[in-house]
């Protein structure tokens, strides 16, 4: 089935003055909806989506590229990770913009944030290269969290954090680094991408073994990031071909190719608005802009 013609973005955020690597929404009830962006110049912009302006610019990584931002569900506190090998915890309460703690990285480290103590470090026995992407989650059954990690050699590993052991490994199929992954803990399935033309789906079976499925061939090579919408209906990809592609998550059916940016799209994120009609898809690009889109918010059969 052909993808739909590209709609126009609802609006575009400008002013970051650097390529935008990563995005994260925080749309908590009773507060203005926010979008956090991490840039190649080391800054984190805090965008107010009501005013469509950056209300703060945070600098905590000494000019080193910010590659990940997120907020803690319990407190809304901000976390940022940079290429300076640090993860920073920010206090943004009552107008403050301070780094209250930081952690040096270099391998996979699991931290208990309330006590700020190191739980464990996870290192594979084989030489798989650098860690490229991660996703941690708590299964409905079992004593502790599980972690998915993508590596430089293309491998995907499933870790049991409580046992400090690797449960399963899916080898890379192209020899290229595994650039991004997204996992759905409710359906126990995920997808990963690299610099080739394949979108690689996989499932986690009842024995916690990773099973690769038939890949979906893309029009152009290169994926920087993948994101599943909170309702489990859509998957978005950030493409090196300047496009955001939207798929139905159930069958990975292509739904739309969003064309707006003039350089590589590096990050995508879905908003966490409680009202489905307000949901947004954001895309950050090497062209220093963020586009925001309203798509498939009325509950169609996305497939």
N, C-alpha and C positions, 0 to 999 in steps of 0.2 A: 504494500500500500504506500502511496506517495505521501510525503510529509506535507502538512498544510503550508500555504504561503505564510511568510513571516509577518506577524503583526508588528506594530510599533511599540516601543517601550512606553510605560506610563509616564516616566520621567527619567532624567539622567542626572547623577551627582558628579560635579566637577570640583576641582580644587585640591586634589591629593598631591599633585605635582610629582608623581612617581608611579611606576607600575604597581598594580594592586594584586597581591598574591592570594589573599584569603579574606573571607567574609563570615560574619555571624550576626544573626538577629537576636534581639532581646525585646519581646513585646509583652511585658508584664502588665497585668491589669492594674489600673490606677496610676500608671506612669506613662510618659510619652514613649511611643515605639522607637527603638534605637537600632541602628545598624553599625556594627564595628567592622573596620577594614584595616588590614595590615599591609604596609607598603614596602617596596624595595629599598626605600631610604631609611627604614627603621622606625617609622612612626605608625601609631594607631590612631585613626580618626574615629571619633564618636559622632555619628550622623543622627540628628533628630529628624525622623521621618514626617513629623507634622510641619516643621519649618523647612525641611529639605536642605538643611545646612549643617555643617560640622560645628557642634557646640564645644568640642574639645579636641585637642591634638596632643597625644601622649608620646613622649620620647623616653624609652627605657632600655633601648638596645644599642646605644652608642653608634647609631647610623647603620647598623647591620640589618639586613632584610628581615622583616617579620613574616613568618611562614605559617602561623596558626594563631587564631584567637578563639576564645570561648568564654562563656560565663557559667558560674556555678548555679544550678537550679535553686538551691536552698537560700542563697544570699544575694545572688546577682553579681557577685564579685567577678572581676575580669581576670582572665589568664591570657598571657601572650607568650609565644615562643619565637626566638629569633635565631639567625645564623651566627650569633655570638655565643651559641651553645648554652643559652640561658632560657629558662621558663620563669616569667615574672608574674607575681600575684599583686594585683592593683587594689587600692582603696579609692573608690570614686564617690564615697558618701559625702553629702553636704558640701559639694563643690571641691572636694579634695581630688588630687590626681597624683597619688604617691605609690611607689613600689614598696609594699610591706614585707615582701620576702621574695627570694629567687632561688632557683635550683640549677646547678650545672648539669648538663646532659652529656651524651656521648654514647650511651647504650640505652636500652629500654629500662626505665626506672619507674617503679610503682610507689607512689607516695600516699600516705594517709594525711589529707589536708587539715582536718581539725587539729591533729597533734603535730603536723608538719614533720613526720618521721618517715624514713625510708622503709618500705615494706620489703622490697626485694629488687634485684636487677636480673634481667632475663637476657641470656646470651646463648645463641644456638651453638651446637657442637660443630657443625659444618661451617665453612667460610662462605657466607652468603652475601657479604658486602654490607653497605650501609642500610639502615632502616629508612624506608622511603615514606611509609604511611602506616597508620595504626587505627584500630577501633576497639574500645574496651566496653564490655557489657556484663550485666549480672543475669545469668539464666534463671528461669523460674524454679528449677530444681538444681541441687548441687550446693556444695559448701561455699564456693567463692566465685569471683569473676573470671571470665575468659577474655582473652585478648587475641585479636587478629593482627598480624604484622606482615607488611609487604617489604621485600628486600631488593637490593640492587641487582641481584642475579635473576630476578623475576619470580622468585619463590614466594609462596604465601604460607605462613605458619600460623597454627592455632596453638595458643599457650594456655595452660591451666595455671593461673597466677598463684593459687593457694599451694599447689604442688611444685611450683617453679620448674615445670617441665613442658616440653612441646608434645602435644597430643597428635598432631597430624601436619603433614606438609604436602602442598600441591606444587609441583615443580613448574618453573616458567616454561612457556611454550614457544617463546620467540627469542629468548636470550637477552631481551631488553629489560631494563629496570621496571619494576612494578610501581608506577607513578602514583596511583590512587586506588582507593577501594571504598565501597559502601556496603553495609551489611544490614539486613532486616532481621532482628532477633525474633520477631513474631512468626515469620515464615521460614526462618533458618536458611535463608538464601542470601547471596551477595553477588557483587559484580566488581571487576577490577579492570584497569586500563593502563596502557603504557604508550610508548612512542609509535607502535605499529597501528594497523587499521582494524584491530579487533577489540570489541567489547566482550570481555570474558566473564560469563556467568558461572556460578558454582553454588553448591548446596552443602549443608552440614547434615550428615545422616545421624541416625539414632545412636551410633557408636562414636560420634564426634569425629568422623572422618570427612575430610574435604573431598568433594567429588566435582571435577570440572564438567561443565556441560558444553554443548556446541556453541562456539563463539558467534557473535553477531558482527558481520563485516560492515565497517563504517565507510563513508564516502571518501574521507580524507584521514591521514594518519595523525596520531598525537592527541592524548587526553591529559589534562592537567589536574582535573578534579571531578568527582562524582558525588551526587547528593540525592537521597531519597526523601520525598516529601513526607511529613509526619503522618498523613493518613494512609500511607502505603500505596498510593495510586500512581505516582509519577516518579520518574528518575530524570535528573538533569545532568548533562555533561558539559564541562568546559573544554573547548577544543582549540588546538593550535591553529585551526583554519579560520579563526576569528568568530566562530559560531557557537551558540548554545543550542544543544540538541535535547529535545524532550521526548521521552519514551514512556509508554505505559509500563508500569513496573511488573505487572502480572506476566505478560508475555514478551516484554521488551519490544513492543510494536512502536515504530517511529511515528511520532505525532506532529512534531514541529521542528523546524530549524530556524532559530532566531538570529537574524542578521542585523547588526547595528555597529559592532566594534570594528576598528580599522587595524587591529593587531591581535595577537593571541589572547584568548580568554583564559585566565589563570585560576579563577575561583568562582564557584556558584554556591548559593545558599537559598533555602526556602524559609520564609518567615513562619513564626510560631503564633500568629494571631489566633485568638480563640474563635473569632467569627470567620468561618471559611470564606466568606465573600471578600474579606480584607486581605487574604493571603497574597503574598508577593514572592516572586523569584528574582533574586539579585545576581548580577554577573559582574565580576571585576576583571579588568583587562590590562594588558601591557600598554594600552593607549591612554592610561591614567584616568579612565572614567569608569563609573559604575552605572549600569543600566538596571532599571527595575521594571518588572513585567507582571501583569495580571493575566493568568492563563488557567483554563480548566478549573475554575472555582465554583462552578454550578453543579458539580457532580456528574459529568458525562461518563459514558462507558469508554474509559481510556484503554482498557485491554492490556 
